[in-house]
Amino acid sequence: MRLSKPRIEPLPEAQWTEEVRAAVEPARANVGRGTVPNILATIARHPKLLKRWNVFGNHVLFKSTLPARDREILILRVGWLCRSGYEWGQHVIIGRRAGLVDDDFERIRAGADASGWSAFESALMRAADELHQDAFISDATWQALAARYDTEQLMDVVFTVGQYHIVSMALNTFGVQLDDGVEGF
């Protein structure tokens, strides 16, 4: 599903306003490994959207109540389900920082029934699958998550999956290209 060239080009740094610069600069250290990721430079073409989207995106990625490893399992599953090579590649890197290993990435591709998942991790995967497929988490999956998660964490599961569906749709549709040093699928 990946486009070989962008439909919307990243905004060149020479064209950044102060508003854009303030919105994208923190990403150099957090996720850009010294550069601003193409996703942010692309969304910079719509500065007001970028500013507001950053608030929500930063909550989901950096301030969510979910443990980092669980969050990355959800995000990677969404990236896989949405066939977003950009999302997958970025979050393999972030996922490694959160403790995921190669076997985890293979299990994420395989799904909730892959061997090696704990019952809770399988429930996380099912939650992502169910939200992707039905826009609804079944009672059985909800109960499995609720055995460990409080109300805020349960809400963060839904908003994490939803946020990364939006991100994957934008990445795929805009044709955002992989950043240097990031591998897709």
N, C-alpha and C positions, 0 to 999 in steps of 0.2 A: 504494500500500500504506500510505500515511501516514494515521494516524488524525487526525481533526480536533480531538480533545481527548485529554488523557492518560488512560490507564487507571490509572497511578500518578502522582500529582501530585508535583512536586518538593517536598522538605521545606523549609518556610519558614525563613529564616535565624533567626528568633526561636526556633525549636525545635531549633537545632543544639546538640549537646553539645560539650564541649571536644574529644572524640575526633573528631567529625564536622568541627568547625572546623579541626582540625589536618590532616585528610585533604583538605579541599577548598580551603583558603586558597591554597596554592601555585598553583592553577590560575588565580587572578585575573590573575596576570602572565603565565603561560606560554601559556595557550590561551583564557582568558576575556575578554581585552581589558578588564580592570577589574572584571569580574563573574565569578561562578561559573557555569560552563555548566550548562544544564538536565540534562545527563546525570549530572553529579556530584551535583547537588542531588536528583535522583531516586534514584540509588543510595544516597544518604545515608539513605534509609529503611531500609537494611540496613547499619548501621555496620561490623559485623565484615567483611562481604563487601567493602565499600568500601575498608577499610584494606588488605586483602590483595590485592584487584584492582589497587589503585593501584601496588603494587610491580611487578607484572608489566607493567601498562599503561605505567608510566613507563620501564621498560626498553625496551619496544618503541618508544615514541614519542621518548624522549630519549637513551637510552643504547645503543641497538642499534649493531651494527657496520656497518650499511648506510649508504651515503651518503644524506643527507636526500632528495634528489630521487628516488632509486630507491625509498626507503621510501614516499614519497608517491604514486608511481605505483602501487605495490602496494595501498596503502590506498584510494586513489580507485577503482581497478578493483574492489576488493571492495565498496565502497560502492555503486558502479554496479550490479554484478551482484546484490547483495542488495536493490536498490531502496530504499536508506536515504538519503532526502533529507537528513536531519540529518547523517549521516556525510559525505556528499558536500559539503554546504555548509561544514561546519567545515574539511574538509581541502582545499577549494579555497583557503581563506584561508591555511592552513598551507603548502600546496603552493606558493602564490605566493612565500612567504618562502623556500622551498627552490629557487626558480628556475623553477618551471613557469609557462607562459604559456597564453593562451587556446587556441592551436592544440594544445597538449598535452592540455588538458581534452577537446577534441573528439576527439582520437586515442584517449584513454582510453575514451571512450564507444564508439568504433568498434571497438576491439579490437586484437589483436596484428598483424593484417594491414593496418592502416591505413598509408597512405603517410606517410613522414616519420620513422618510428621507425628507430633504429639496429637492427642485428641483436640486440644485447644487450638493448635496451629491449623489442623484440618477445618475447624470451625471458622477461623479467620479466612481461610481460603474459600470456604463455602459462602461466607458473607459477601466477599467480593464477587463471586460467581453469581449469586442470587441477585445482588443489586444490579449487576451488569445485565443479567437476563430478564429479570422481572421488576426491577426498581423496588424491591421489597425483600426483607430478610425474613425467612420462615421462622415459625415459632421454635422449632427444634434448634436451629442455629442460634437464634436470639438467646434461648435459655442456656445453651452451651457457653456463649460469650458472657452472659450475665452471671454465670457461676464464678467468674474471675473479675470482671469489669464492673465498675460503678456506672452511674447514669452518664456522667460526663464522658467517660471512655466509650460507652456505647454510642453516644452521639458523635464522638470523634471518629469512630469507625465509619459511620455513614457519610460524614462530611469529607473524610479522607478519600473514600472511594469516589464520591461525587466530584471532588476537586480534581482528581486525576483523570476522570472521564473528560471533564472540560479541557484540561490540559492536553490530553491525548488527541481529542478532536481538533483542537487548535493546531497542534504540532503537525498532525497528519494533513489537515486541510491547507494550512499556510505553506507547507513544504519546508518547514524548518529543518535545516541540514545539521548533521552531527557536528559537534564541536571537535576541534583538534584533540586527538588522544582519547576519544570516546568511541567505543565500538557499539554497534547496534546489536541486532540479533545474531 
